[in-house]
Amino acid sequence: MSFLSLDTMLQFSIVLPVLATLGIVVAGRHPNLREAVTITTSLVLLYFVSSLYQGYESGETISVQWWELIPGLQVSFKIEALGMMFALIASFLWLITTVYAIGYMRRHNEQNQTRFYSCFAIAIGSVMGIAFAENLFTLFIFYEILTLSTYPLVTHSGTDEARKGGRIYLGILLSTSIAFFLLAIVSTWFVAGTLDFTAGGVFDANVDLTVAGVILVLFIFGIGKASIMPFHRWLPAAMVAPTPVSALLHAVAVVKAGVFTVVKVIVYIFGLDQLQNVSSSDWMLYLSGFTIIVGSIIALRSDNLKRRLAYSTVSQLSYVIMATLMLLPLSVTGAALHILAHAFGKITLFFAAGSIYVASHKTKVSQLNGIGRRMPWTMLAFAVGSLSIIGLPPTIGFISKWYIVLGAMEAQQLFVIAVIISSTLLNASYFLPVIYAAFFKSEDQPVEHGEAPVLMVMALTTTAALTILLFFYSDNALELAQQLLPGNSNGK
């Protein structure tokens, strides 16, 4: 039995990463100690989040209120299924990415490593706040902290290209938040009288459908981190960041905060039944399908490996939005599972891209002929991540896509089925040739290099292995995804 209550663990899960920045800064001149602080903190955070999961599964109600601004508007936290899944993903992958980052940052002789680990920790704390937010007001605060804390990571190298990428990153995310997201939150407050996430939604059954439709559009465009077109350019621009940043914050934390928020809004602010008659939900579904196809086409045409992965992410994020907007239990379950599947598959791919760069200084797809013979572990992991993004067994990506397809068939959504088939073929077209070239073509300019540092290889093989293991052991994840739906919420 832990000496801390679950409510206390919930609070520590949010503040502990932020407090760790003090230790990271103090130990800044001693790299081993600084990184030991980061790893220790990530282990403790993972313990807290795992304990919260066990408490949630046992039927405990875990909630905390920090302060109330005005009656009905407070900073408060409560654990529910989707937030629990998001927190488990982020806390576990923070640990794995820290191990990877140590190998990457040292081998690459990166400057300002103390600032890097400090901002990283603050970002993870803000992710925990987003995951456990009980209402839109709390979520918005931590959503903005996440944007601000990751800006120094995007501009880490200090080059003109990095500063330009940072301006695009900050400009798009802040402008969409202020112009659309905040307006959507204020509109929800005036129309519904509450911002609390509520099973079945907060809007009255008699709400004007036009008003509800406009608010929905404001939310989806305002949640810029979900990268729906045309507000997607921040994500490829952010690829100027070091690979550990691209891996966790732009394959897991930042982008997943976006689609996580979209799912929460649709399920807990509007409610699936309420949106059935809102016409804007239909054309937002079409826009997400458009984003999937166009993102895949741009990825196919991109020779730069990180750019290819970035546009693949733009495409894959809209899978979650499109699946949720089908407004069916099966498709929403698939959307939640796809958050998990994409996290493990895409972080593996970014890890592999970083390992290739560190070991061989190659950044282009056209340069990877024969590299699998010199970097077999890296490219095998890349193959596993690719199969998951394509949606093939035995990877968790197959299961999430399967539930989305089942939802589309139940809804008789021929458009969605066509998008999924087309996107799957495009995904295969931009990943499978890379794998083939890496293992079966001869190197154009043979060089003497082997695998990346062992810590990096350990990290990418771990995430690749889990991408497969989650295919065989997906029961807990599936249970959490299903508990997202009203009437099946573990008693909460």
GUVEXBA-120221 format. One line per 8 residues: number of its first residue (from 1); their letters; for each residue x, y, z of C-alpha. Coordinates in nm, 4 decimals. Example, Ala and Ser with C-alpha at 12.3 -4.5 7.8 and 13.67 -1.06 7.14 Angstrom:
2
1> as> 1.2300,-0.4500,0.7800  1.3670,-0.1060,0.7140 .
This chain:
492
1> msflsldt> 0.0000,0.0000,0.0000  0.1431,0.3384,-0.0986  0.2021,0.6032,0.1668  0.0435,0.8589,-0.0697  -0.3259,0.8812,-0.1452  -0.4406,0.8550,-0.5064  -0.5536,1.2178,-0.5013  -0.2028,1.3194,-0.3917 .
9> mlqfsivl> -0.0473,1.1057,-0.6640  -0.2690,1.2787,-0.9164  -0.1322,1.6163,-0.8094  0.2275,1.4952,-0.8000  0.1898,1.3549,-1.1506  0.1360,1.7108,-1.2719  0.3830,1.9044,-1.0558  0.6660,1.6502,-1.0234 .
17> pvlatlgi> 0.8069,1.6975,-1.3769  0.7974,2.0741,-1.3271  0.9738,2.0479,-0.9899  1.2343,1.8255,-1.1535  1.3479,2.1213,-1.3635  1.5037,2.2700,-1.0480  1.7152,1.9605,-0.9993  1.8045,1.9532,-1.3685 .
25> vvagrhpn> 1.9195,2.3161,-1.3605  2.1168,2.2741,-1.0364  2.2915,1.9657,-1.1763  2.3445,2.1295,-1.5152  2.7252,2.1260,-1.4985  2.7306,1.7572,-1.4128  2.5725,1.5704,-1.7085  2.5536,1.2328,-1.5365 .
33> lreavtit> 2.3757,1.3808,-1.2351  2.1479,1.5971,-1.4519  2.0364,1.3003,-1.6567  2.0010,1.0857,-1.3457  1.7527,1.3445,-1.2154  1.5563,1.3213,-1.5402  1.5490,0.9404,-1.5434  1.4619,0.9172,-1.1734 .
41> tslvllyf> 1.1783,1.1658,-1.2166  1.0416,0.9781,-1.5169  1.0492,0.6511,-1.3207  0.8645,0.8080,-1.0265  0.6095,0.9643,-1.2621  0.5516,0.6291,-1.4296  0.4985,0.4724,-1.0857  0.2428,0.7394,-0.9924 .
49> vsslyqgy> 0.0533,0.7069,-1.3213  0.0547,0.3258,-1.2982  -0.0814,0.3489,-0.9428  -0.3534,0.5858,-1.0616  -0.4443,0.3369,-1.3347  -0.4763,0.0570,-1.0792  -0.6918,0.2798,-0.8595  -0.9111,0.3804,-1.1514 .
57> esgetisv> -0.9561,0.0189,-1.2596  -1.0569,-0.0784,-0.9058  -1.3430,0.1735,-0.9240  -1.1910,0.4623,-0.7280  -1.3046,0.8163,-0.8069  -0.9849,1.0214,-0.8264  -1.0296,1.3973,-0.8469  -0.8706,1.7163,-0.7132 .
65> qwwelipg> -0.9649,2.0842,-0.7221  -0.6867,2.3418,-0.6975  -0.8727,2.6703,-0.7013  -1.1961,2.8312,-0.8190  -1.1766,3.1482,-1.0244  -1.5508,3.2163,-1.0150  -1.8380,2.9809,-0.9282  -1.8365,2.7002,-1.1831 .
73> lqvsfkie> -1.4965,2.7917,-1.3271  -1.2142,2.6117,-1.1508  -0.8801,2.4465,-1.2094  -0.9558,2.0861,-1.1294  -0.8576,1.7369,-1.2328  -1.0355,1.4051,-1.2586  -0.9290,1.0728,-1.4042  -1.1316,0.9202,-1.6855 .
81> algmmfal> -1.0505,0.6506,-1.9390  -0.9035,0.8493,-2.2298  -0.6983,1.0731,-2.0013  -0.5676,0.7659,-1.8221  -0.4557,0.6137,-2.1522  -0.2881,0.9395,-2.2621  -0.1040,0.9734,-1.9300  0.0200,0.6137,-1.9437 .
89> iasflwli> 0.1496,0.6636,-2.2980  0.3253,0.9929,-2.2250  0.4791,0.8907,-1.8921  0.6171,0.5634,-2.0288  0.7523,0.7177,-2.3468  0.9139,1.0037,-2.1515  1.1322,0.7421,-1.9827  1.2177,0.5706,-2.3118 .
97> ttvyaigy> 1.2842,0.9004,-2.4900  1.5115,1.0194,-2.2091  1.7257,0.7088,-2.2557  1.7298,0.7749,-2.6306  1.8053,1.1452,-2.5818  2.1097,1.0769,-2.3650  2.2667,0.8750,-2.6467  2.1612,1.1254,-2.9138 .
105> mrrhneqn> 2.2562,1.4481,-2.7379  2.5966,1.3215,-2.6266  2.6913,1.1578,-2.9550  2.5810,1.4646,-3.1462  2.7505,1.7058,-2.9016  2.4370,1.9198,-2.8730  2.4608,2.2539,-2.6945  2.2240,2.3757,-2.4189 .
113> qtrfyscf> 2.1412,2.0266,-2.2979  2.0320,2.1516,-1.9557  1.7742,2.3793,-2.1159  1.6657,2.0877,-2.3338  1.5959,1.8531,-2.0412  1.4323,2.1314,-1.8370  1.1856,2.2304,-2.1079  1.1228,1.8637,-2.1772 .
121> aiaigsvm> 1.0189,1.8097,-1.8155  0.7893,2.1133,-1.8118  0.6254,1.9880,-2.1316  0.5582,1.6477,-1.9757  0.4051,1.8142,-1.6682  0.1722,2.0111,-1.8956  0.0765,1.6889,-2.0776  -0.0245,1.5377,-1.7429 .
129> giafaenl> -0.2370,1.8466,-1.6755  -0.4072,1.8083,-2.0140  -0.4657,1.4359,-1.9627  -0.6290,1.4768,-1.6215  -0.8119,1.8083,-1.6775  -1.1703,1.7924,-1.5505  -1.2898,2.0832,-1.7644  -1.2048,2.2929,-2.0673 .
137> ftlfifye> -1.0712,2.5824,-1.8586  -0.8074,2.3624,-1.6943  -0.7237,2.1919,-2.0231  -0.6758,2.5252,-2.2017  -0.4265,2.6479,-1.9407  -0.2042,2.3419,-1.9731  -0.2544,2.3297,-2.3510  -0.0958,2.6751,-2.3760 .
145> iltlstyp> 0.1827,2.5873,-2.1305  0.2666,2.2939,-2.3564  0.2954,2.5259,-2.6571  0.5208,2.7737,-2.4766  0.7427,2.5125,-2.3108  0.8108,2.3307,-2.6386  0.9029,2.6442,-2.8348  1.2620,2.6466,-2.6951 .
153> lvthsgtd> 1.2894,2.2821,-2.7943  1.1871,2.3535,-3.1528  1.4424,2.6368,-3.1771  1.7059,2.4402,-2.9834  1.9829,2.4567,-3.2440  1.9632,2.8370,-3.2682  2.0059,2.8418,-3.6469  1.8102,3.0693,-3.8786 .
161> earkggri> 1.6158,2.7667,-3.9986  1.5315,2.6698,-3.6400  1.4161,3.0213,-3.5521  1.2005,3.0329,-3.8667  1.0499,2.6951,-3.7800  0.9882,2.8176,-3.4258  0.8052,3.1271,-3.5497  0.5758,2.9145,-3.7655 .
169> ylgillst> 0.5238,2.6719,-3.4767  0.4403,2.9389,-3.2207  0.2479,3.1585,-3.4628  0.0057,2.8916,-3.5825  -0.0526,2.7282,-3.2441  -0.1053,3.0545,-3.0546  -0.3165,3.2182,-3.3240  -0.5515,2.9202,-3.3580 .
177> siafflla> -0.5829,2.8978,-2.9796  -0.6690,3.2641,-2.9360  -0.8802,3.3134,-3.2482  -1.0772,2.9873,-3.2380  -1.0162,2.7612,-2.9370  -1.0668,3.0314,-2.6740  -1.3719,3.1645,-2.8571  -1.5169,2.8125,-2.8679 .
185> ivstwfva> -1.4634,2.7737,-2.4928  -1.6257,3.1102,-2.4157  -1.9179,3.0249,-2.6463  -1.9635,2.6916,-2.4725  -1.9718,2.8675,-2.1340  -2.2432,3.1098,-2.2486  -2.4553,2.8480,-2.4268  -2.4214,2.5541,-2.1870 .
193> gtldftag> -2.3330,2.7301,-1.8609  -2.0516,2.4848,-1.7818  -1.7133,2.3731,-1.9120  -1.7009,2.0418,-1.7246  -1.6388,1.7277,-1.9262  -1.9656,1.5391,-1.8893  -2.0727,1.1983,-2.0186  -2.3222,1.2608,-2.2980 .
201> gvfdanvd> -2.2229,1.6262,-2.3421  -2.3150,1.9563,-2.1796  -2.5479,2.1141,-2.4364  -2.9221,2.1115,-2.3836  -3.1245,1.8979,-2.6236  -3.2913,2.2162,-2.7503  -2.9674,2.3943,-2.8376  -2.9728,2.5708,-3.1741 .
209> ltvagvil> -2.8039,2.3310,-3.4194  -2.6449,2.6133,-3.6166  -2.4855,2.7517,-3.3004  -2.3632,2.4049,-3.2026  -2.2227,2.3556,-3.5517  -2.0307,2.6830,-3.5432  -1.8868,2.5988,-3.2004  -1.7768,2.2574,-3.3289 .
217> vlfifgig> -1.5913,2.4183,-3.6209  -1.4243,2.6657,-3.3837  -1.3068,2.3788,-3.1650  -1.1631,2.1660,-3.4449  -0.9836,2.4567,-3.6132  -0.8846,2.6025,-3.2768  -0.7187,2.2847,-3.1561  -0.4259,2.3499,-3.3881 .
225> kasimpfh> -0.2166,2.0711,-3.2397  -0.4481,1.8231,-3.4166  -0.2952,1.9510,-3.7455  -0.6070,1.9413,-3.9584  -0.5531,2.1312,-4.2831  -0.5023,2.4201,-4.3387  -0.3574,2.4630,-3.9847  -0.0961,2.1899,-4.0167 .
233> rwlpaamv> 0.2223,2.3652,-4.1284  0.3559,2.4044,-3.7740  0.4229,2.0306,-3.7555  0.6633,1.9921,-4.0507  0.8163,2.3277,-3.9523  0.8910,2.1860,-3.6065  1.1010,1.9072,-3.7578  1.4032,2.1379,-3.7306 .
241> aptpvsal> 1.4126,2.0319,-3.3646  1.6501,1.7569,-3.2441  1.5135,1.4092,-3.3118  1.4254,1.3344,-2.9454  1.1954,1.6384,-2.9597  1.0449,1.5244,-3.2896  1.0015,1.1771,-3.1438  0.8183,1.2431,-2.8190 .
249> lhavavvk> 0.6770,1.5946,-2.8423  0.5796,1.5857,-3.2097  0.4976,1.2179,-3.2451  0.3368,1.1755,-2.9039  0.2882,1.4652,-2.6621  0.2056,1.7767,-2.8668  0.0143,1.6176,-3.1516  -0.1581,1.3692,-2.9219 .
257> agvftvvk> -0.2645,1.6580,-2.6984  -0.4419,1.7897,-3.0074  -0.6356,1.4806,-3.1098  -0.6930,1.3897,-2.7430  -0.8617,1.7278,-2.6967  -1.0721,1.6821,-3.0102  -1.1994,1.3452,-2.8870  -1.2720,1.4845,-2.5392 .
265> vivyifgl> -1.4661,1.7770,-2.6852  -1.6739,1.5618,-2.9190  -1.7545,1.2956,-2.6584  -1.7784,1.5005,-2.3381  -1.8793,1.8508,-2.4527  -2.1100,1.7755,-2.7454  -2.1957,1.4087,-2.6984  -2.2266,1.1631,-2.9856 .
273> dqlqnvss> -2.6070,1.1800,-2.9963  -2.6155,1.5612,-2.9960  -2.3883,1.5838,-3.3006  -2.5927,1.3451,-3.5137  -2.8010,1.6365,-3.6447  -2.5215,1.8962,-3.6676  -2.4359,1.9379,-4.0354  -2.0881,2.0798,-3.9766 .
281> sdwmlyls> -1.9807,1.7459,-3.8278  -2.0285,1.5933,-4.1745  -1.8117,1.8364,-4.3634  -1.5482,1.8377,-4.0896  -1.5373,1.4610,-4.1413  -1.4778,1.5254,-4.5123  -1.2041,1.7769,-4.4282  -1.0296,1.5234,-4.2072 .
289> gftiivgs> -1.0489,1.2702,-4.4924  -0.9007,1.5312,-4.7270  -0.6176,1.5908,-4.4772  -0.5462,1.2167,-4.4626  -0.5097,1.1833,-4.8393  -0.3216,1.5076,-4.9067  -0.0856,1.4493,-4.6122  -0.0108,1.1013,-4.7464 .
297> iialrsdn> 0.0572,1.2340,-5.0973  0.2978,1.4994,-4.9673  0.4715,1.2341,-4.7552  0.5079,1.0143,-5.0635  0.6739,1.2982,-5.2552  0.9114,1.3986,-4.9734  1.2708,1.2788,-4.9984  1.3714,1.4179,-4.6590 .
305> lkrrlays> 1.3014,1.1385,-4.4108  1.1832,1.3551,-4.1198  0.9601,1.5582,-4.3523  0.8087,1.2324,-4.4801  0.7410,1.1249,-4.1230  0.5982,1.4671,-4.0356  0.3410,1.4624,-4.3159  0.2641,1.1017,-4.2324 .
313> tvsqlsyv> 0.1766,1.2288,-3.8845  -0.0453,1.5035,-4.0295  -0.2314,1.2306,-4.2150  -0.2530,0.9867,-3.9241  -0.3848,1.2454,-3.6784  -0.6883,1.2989,-3.8968  -0.7645,0.9291,-3.8685  -0.8529,1.0026,-3.5056 .
321> imatlmll> -1.0658,1.3044,-3.5968  -1.2448,1.1277,-3.8809  -1.3132,0.8177,-3.6701  -1.4531,1.0263,-3.3832  -1.6738,1.2292,-3.6170  -1.8433,0.9114,-3.7374  -2.0097,0.9315,-3.3918  -2.0313,0.5561,-3.3368 .
329> plsvtgaa> -1.9019,0.3505,-3.0410  -1.6875,0.1299,-3.2663  -1.5263,0.4217,-3.4473  -1.4638,0.6186,-3.1261  -1.3022,0.3072,-2.9776  -1.0832,0.2915,-3.2874  -0.9943,0.6590,-3.2517  -0.8783,0.6097,-2.8928 .
337> lhilahaf> -0.6764,0.3018,-2.9880  -0.5209,0.4899,-3.2795  -0.3800,0.7473,-3.0369  -0.1941,0.4595,-2.8707  -0.0986,0.2846,-3.1945  0.0343,0.5960,-3.3631  0.2329,0.6936,-3.0536  0.4354,0.3714,-3.0481 .
345> gkitlffa> 0.4614,0.3294,-3.4247  0.5642,0.6850,-3.5040  0.8048,0.7297,-3.2131  0.9824,0.4162,-3.3365  1.0135,0.5702,-3.6825  1.1496,0.8987,-3.5486  1.3937,0.7114,-3.3246  1.5151,0.5229,-3.6310 .
353> agsiyvas> 1.5500,0.8443,-3.8338  1.7589,0.9990,-3.5556  1.9777,0.6903,-3.5295  2.0404,0.6963,-3.9051  2.1396,1.0625,-3.8837  2.3711,1.0173,-3.5863  2.5420,0.7086,-3.7283  2.5640,0.8023,-4.0956 .
361> hktkvsql> 2.4559,1.1712,-4.1266  2.2026,1.0665,-4.3876  1.8728,1.2551,-4.3923  1.7181,1.1627,-4.7278  1.5206,0.8566,-4.8275  1.7217,0.8345,-5.1502  2.0406,0.7882,-4.9456  1.9250,0.4773,-4.7572 .
369> ngigrrmp> 2.0100,0.2059,-5.0106  2.1752,-0.0850,-4.8285  2.1777,0.0847,-4.4894  1.9903,-0.2062,-4.3323  2.3014,-0.4217,-4.3610  2.5040,-0.1820,-4.1465  2.2186,-0.0831,-3.9148  2.0006,-0.3953,-3.8954 .
377> wtmlafav> 1.8422,-0.3229,-3.5557  1.7512,0.0301,-3.6543  1.5992,-0.0676,-3.9869  1.4136,-0.3676,-3.8448  1.2567,-0.1311,-3.5926  1.1793,0.1085,-3.8786  1.0060,-0.1791,-4.0578  0.7931,-0.2583,-3.7523 .
385> gslsiigl> 0.6929,0.1072,-3.7105  0.6086,0.1271,-4.0797  0.3853,-0.1817,-4.0646  0.1956,-0.0279,-3.7729  0.1377,0.3020,-3.9526  0.0249,0.1129,-4.2648  -0.2069,-0.0902,-4.0406  -0.0777,-0.4426,-4.0943 .
393> pptigfis> -0.0576,-0.7278,-3.8426  0.1071,-0.8183,-3.6134  0.1138,-0.4555,-3.4922  -0.1218,-0.2477,-3.2773  -0.1845,-0.0235,-3.5799  -0.3854,-0.3040,-3.7383  -0.6228,-0.3233,-3.4414  -0.6954,0.0495,-3.4267 .
401> kwyivlga> -0.7547,0.0688,-3.7998  -0.9737,-0.2424,-3.7845  -1.2096,-0.0771,-3.5347  -1.2267,0.2354,-3.7482  -1.3139,0.0247,-4.0536  -1.5809,-0.1638,-3.8550  -1.7316,0.1695,-3.7535  -1.7303,0.2903,-4.1140 .
409> meaqqlfv> -1.9026,-0.0293,-4.2283  -2.1669,0.0017,-3.9562  -2.2302,0.3640,-4.0553  -2.2212,0.2715,-4.4253  -1.9668,0.5493,-4.4711  -1.8344,0.4721,-4.8168  -1.6299,0.7934,-4.8113  -1.4439,0.6832,-4.4977 .
417> iaviisst> -1.3838,0.3344,-4.6351  -1.2451,0.4838,-4.9581  -1.0191,0.7173,-4.7614  -0.8837,0.4332,-4.5465  -0.8154,0.2102,-4.8483  -0.6483,0.4922,-5.0417  -0.4457,0.6064,-4.7430  -0.3316,0.2526,-4.6631 .
425> llnasyfl> -0.2036,0.2113,-5.0188  -0.0271,0.5484,-4.9999  0.1257,0.4580,-4.6630  0.2585,0.1364,-4.8101  0.3919,0.3303,-5.1096  0.6054,0.5646,-4.8989  0.7252,0.3133,-4.6367  0.7735,-0.0258,-4.8043 .
433> pviyaaff> 1.0195,0.0980,-5.0721  1.2382,0.2427,-4.7937  1.2512,-0.0959,-4.6216  1.3200,-0.2754,-4.9497  1.6003,-0.0344,-5.0434  1.7575,-0.0581,-4.6986  1.7894,-0.4363,-4.7047  1.7961,-0.5400,-5.0694 .
441> ksedqpve> 1.9735,-0.2625,-5.2604  2.3460,-0.1898,-5.2672  2.4861,0.1224,-5.1050  2.5582,0.3960,-5.3579  2.8552,0.5270,-5.1586  2.9657,0.2679,-4.9024  3.0890,0.4204,-4.5763  3.2232,0.2747,-4.2562 .
449> hgeapvlm> 2.9548,0.3092,-3.9947  2.7545,0.0792,-3.7749  2.4641,0.1205,-3.5379  2.3981,0.4362,-3.3382  2.4950,0.4485,-2.9666  2.3592,0.1566,-2.7669  2.1140,0.3709,-2.5642  1.9473,0.4843,-2.8845 .
457> vmalttta> 1.9247,0.1304,-3.0194  1.7830,0.0078,-2.6881  1.5101,0.2718,-2.7002  1.4004,0.2077,-3.0581  1.4012,-0.1712,-3.0204  1.1899,-0.1347,-2.7042  0.9221,0.0740,-2.8752  0.9274,-0.1539,-3.1804 .
465> altillff> 0.8846,-0.4624,-2.9610  0.5949,-0.3000,-2.7762  0.4296,-0.2097,-3.1065  0.4114,-0.5843,-3.1710  0.3351,-0.6915,-2.8134  0.0396,-0.4526,-2.7986  -0.1113,-0.6433,-3.0902  -0.1193,-0.9611,-2.8802 .
473> ysdnalel> -0.1894,-0.7958,-2.5447  -0.4333,-0.5166,-2.6263  -0.7081,-0.6081,-2.3769  -0.6291,-0.3336,-2.1228  -0.5978,-0.0682,-2.3922  -0.9212,-0.1829,-2.5549  -1.0985,-0.1737,-2.2183  -0.9882,0.1864,-2.1586 .
481> aqqllpgn> -1.0936,0.2847,-2.5104  -1.4383,0.1336,-2.4605  -1.4801,0.3033,-2.1217  -1.4594,0.6365,-2.3008  -1.8186,0.5855,-2.4113  -2.1190,0.6834,-2.1959  -2.2710,0.3878,-2.0140  -1.9443,0.1964,-2.0103 .
489> sngk> -1.7234,0.4142,-1.7901  -1.6128,0.1901,-1.5045  -1.8659,0.3365,-1.2723  -1.7363,0.6912,-1.3088 .
